[in-house]
Amino acid sequence: MSLFHLDNRNRSDKHKKIYAYCEIAYTIVDVSAAVLFVIGSVLFFREETTYVGTWLFLIGSILFGLRPTIKLYREYFYLRLGDYEDITHQ
């Protein structure tokens, strides 16, 4: 099993379930970050709301940082299902 290979998601029903949950989490994080960035951008138009806009940008940035974390989480749980001997032979 190669890490981050597209075929890993179809190796078993458990792999499919992990993939589905991670895709849902990834999409939720993506949409949330985008919404926070848009709202934060609008708040930058007025000086009195810039502080809140800055916080929304920070939270959106953190969410964008979660995106690769979700993929690592998914690959970790694929490995826990077994068949990881050939990872070192890539």
C-alpha positions as protocol buffer text, in pm:
chain_id: "A"
residue {
  index: 1
  type: MET
  ca { x: 0 y: 0 z: 0 }
}
residue {
  index: 2
  type: SER
  ca { x: 142 y: 336 z: -104 }
}
residue {
  index: 3
  type: LEU
  ca { x: 64 y: 639 z: 105 }
}
residue {
  index: 4
  type: PHE
  ca { x: -175 y: 890 z: -53 }
}
residue {
  index: 5
  type: HIS
  ca { x: -260 y: 658 z: -342 }
}
residue {
  index: 6
  type: LEU
  ca { x: -611 y: 705 z: -480 }
}
residue {
  index: 7
  type: ASP
  ca { x: -677 y: 331 z: -496 }
}
residue {
  index: 8
  type: ASN
  ca { x: -640 y: 300 z: -117 }
}
residue {
  index: 9
  type: ARG
  ca { x: -994 y: 425 z: -64 }
}
residue {
  index: 10
  type: ASN
  ca { x: -1134 y: 118 z: -242 }
}
residue {
  index: 11
  type: ARG
  ca { x: -927 y: -152 z: -69 }
}
residue {
  index: 12
  type: SER
  ca { x: -1211 y: -258 z: 163 }
}
residue {
  index: 13
  type: ASP
  ca { x: -1541 y: -142 z: 305 }
}
residue {
  index: 14
  type: LYS
  ca { x: -1355 y: -3 z: 607 }
}
residue {
  index: 15
  type: HIS
  ca { x: -1129 y: 198 z: 376 }
}
residue {
  index: 16
  type: LYS
  ca { x: -1435 y: 335 z: 198 }
}
residue {
  index: 17
  type: LYS
  ca { x: -1592 y: 435 z: 528 }
}
residue {
  index: 18
  type: ILE
  ca { x: -1275 y: 613 z: 646 }
}
residue {
  index: 19
  type: TYR
  ca { x: -1249 y: 789 z: 311 }
}
residue {
  index: 20
  type: ALA
  ca { x: -1612 y: 903 z: 325 }
}
residue {
  index: 21
  type: TYR
  ca { x: -1582 y: 1042 z: 679 }
}
residue {
  index: 22
  type: CYS
  ca { x: -1260 y: 1223 z: 595 }
}
residue {
  index: 23
  type: GLU
  ca { x: -1409 y: 1371 z: 278 }
}
residue {
  index: 24
  type: ILE
  ca { x: -1704 y: 1504 z: 480 }
}
residue {
  index: 25
  type: ALA
  ca { x: -1468 y: 1654 z: 739 }
}
residue {
  index: 26
  type: TYR
  ca { x: -1247 y: 1800 z: 465 }
}
residue {
  index: 27
  type: THR
  ca { x: -1545 y: 1961 z: 293 }
}
residue {
  index: 28
  type: ILE
  ca { x: -1683 y: 2103 z: 618 }
}
residue {
  index: 29
  type: VAL
  ca { x: -1343 y: 2253 z: 702 }
}
residue {
  index: 30
  type: ASP
  ca { x: -1305 y: 2390 z: 348 }
}
residue {
  index: 31
  type: VAL
  ca { x: -1648 y: 2555 z: 342 }
}
residue {
  index: 32
  type: SER
  ca { x: -1610 y: 2691 z: 696 }
}
residue {
  index: 33
  type: ALA
  ca { x: -1272 y: 2845 z: 618 }
}
residue {
  index: 34
  type: ALA
  ca { x: -1402 y: 3000 z: 297 }
}
residue {
  index: 35
  type: VAL
  ca { x: -1707 y: 3147 z: 473 }
}
residue {
  index: 36
  type: LEU
  ca { x: -1490 y: 3293 z: 750 }
}
residue {
  index: 37
  type: PHE
  ca { x: -1257 y: 3450 z: 495 }
}
residue {
  index: 38
  type: VAL
  ca { x: -1547 y: 3606 z: 303 }
}
residue {
  index: 39
  type: ILE
  ca { x: -1709 y: 3744 z: 619 }
}
residue {
  index: 40
  type: GLY
  ca { x: -1368 y: 3861 z: 743 }
}
residue {
  index: 41
  type: SER
  ca { x: -1310 y: 4039 z: 412 }
}
residue {
  index: 42
  type: VAL
  ca { x: -1642 y: 4220 z: 436 }
}
residue {
  index: 43
  type: LEU
  ca { x: -1563 y: 4324 z: 794 }
}
residue {
  index: 44
  type: PHE
  ca { x: -1241 y: 4488 z: 674 }
}
residue {
  index: 45
  type: PHE
  ca { x: -1444 y: 4751 z: 487 }
}
residue {
  index: 46
  type: ARG
  ca { x: -1529 y: 4926 z: 814 }
}
residue {
  index: 47
  type: GLU
  ca { x: -1262 y: 5028 z: 1060 }
}
residue {
  index: 48
  type: GLU
  ca { x: -1475 y: 4943 z: 1364 }
}
residue {
  index: 49
  type: THR
  ca { x: -1516 y: 4580 z: 1253 }
}
residue {
  index: 50
  type: THR
  ca { x: -1154 y: 4519 z: 1147 }
}
residue {
  index: 51
  type: TYR
  ca { x: -1069 y: 4352 z: 1480 }
}
residue {
  index: 52
  type: VAL
  ca { x: -1341 y: 4088 z: 1439 }
}
residue {
  index: 53
  type: GLY
  ca { x: -1244 y: 4044 z: 1073 }
}
residue {
  index: 54
  type: THR
  ca { x: -885 y: 3976 z: 1178 }
}
residue {
  index: 55
  type: TRP
  ca { x: -1000 y: 3703 z: 1417 }
}
residue {
  index: 56
  type: LEU
  ca { x: -1212 y: 3545 z: 1145 }
}
residue {
  index: 57
  type: PHE
  ca { x: -909 y: 3544 z: 915 }
}
residue {
  index: 58
  type: LEU
  ca { x: -703 y: 3375 z: 1185 }
}
residue {
  index: 59
  type: ILE
  ca { x: -967 y: 3108 z: 1248 }
}
residue {
  index: 60
  type: GLY
  ca { x: -1004 y: 3054 z: 871 }
}
residue {
  index: 61
  type: SER
  ca { x: -627 y: 3013 z: 841 }
}
residue {
  index: 62
  type: ILE
  ca { x: -626 y: 2754 z: 1119 }
}
residue {
  index: 63
  type: LEU
  ca { x: -904 y: 2566 z: 940 }
}
residue {
  index: 64
  type: PHE
  ca { x: -704 y: 2569 z: 617 }
}
residue {
  index: 65
  type: GLY
  ca { x: -419 y: 2419 z: 821 }
}
residue {
  index: 66
  type: LEU
  ca { x: -649 y: 2136 z: 924 }
}
residue {
  index: 67
  type: ARG
  ca { x: -695 y: 2026 z: 564 }
}
residue {
  index: 68
  type: PRO
  ca { x: -364 y: 1838 z: 533 }
}
residue {
  index: 69
  type: THR
  ca { x: -410 y: 1713 z: 890 }
}
residue {
  index: 70
  type: ILE
  ca { x: -731 y: 1539 z: 782 }
}
residue {
  index: 71
  type: LYS
  ca { x: -546 y: 1368 z: 497 }
}
residue {
  index: 72
  type: LEU
  ca { x: -273 y: 1251 z: 735 }
}
residue {
  index: 73
  type: TYR
  ca { x: -540 y: 1124 z: 974 }
}
residue {
  index: 74
  type: ARG
  ca { x: -699 y: 928 z: 689 }
}
residue {
  index: 75
  type: GLU
  ca { x: -370 y: 770 z: 585 }
}
residue {
  index: 76
  type: TYR
  ca { x: -289 y: 684 z: 947 }
}
residue {
  index: 77
  type: PHE
  ca { x: -616 y: 494 z: 982 }
}
residue {
  index: 78
  type: TYR
  ca { x: -558 y: 318 z: 650 }
}
residue {
  index: 79
  type: LEU
  ca { x: -227 y: 198 z: 793 }
}
residue {
  index: 80
  type: ARG
  ca { x: -398 y: 77 z: 1110 }
}
residue {
  index: 81
  type: LEU
  ca { x: -610 y: -152 z: 893 }
}
residue {
  index: 82
  type: GLY
  ca { x: -293 y: -337 z: 795 }
}
residue {
  index: 83
  type: ASP
  ca { x: -100 y: -408 z: 475 }
}
residue {
  index: 84
  type: TYR
  ca { x: 173 y: -155 z: 540 }
}
residue {
  index: 85
  type: GLU
  ca { x: 482 y: -368 z: 474 }
}
residue {
  index: 86
  type: ASP
  ca { x: 543 y: -225 z: 127 }
}
residue {
  index: 87
  type: ILE
  ca { x: 533 y: 142 z: 232 }
}
residue {
  index: 88
  type: THR
  ca { x: 907 y: 140 z: 293 }
}
residue {
  index: 89
  type: HIS
  ca { x: 969 y: 0 z: -57 }
}
residue {
  index: 90
  type: GLN
  ca { x: 828 y: 291 z: -257 }
}
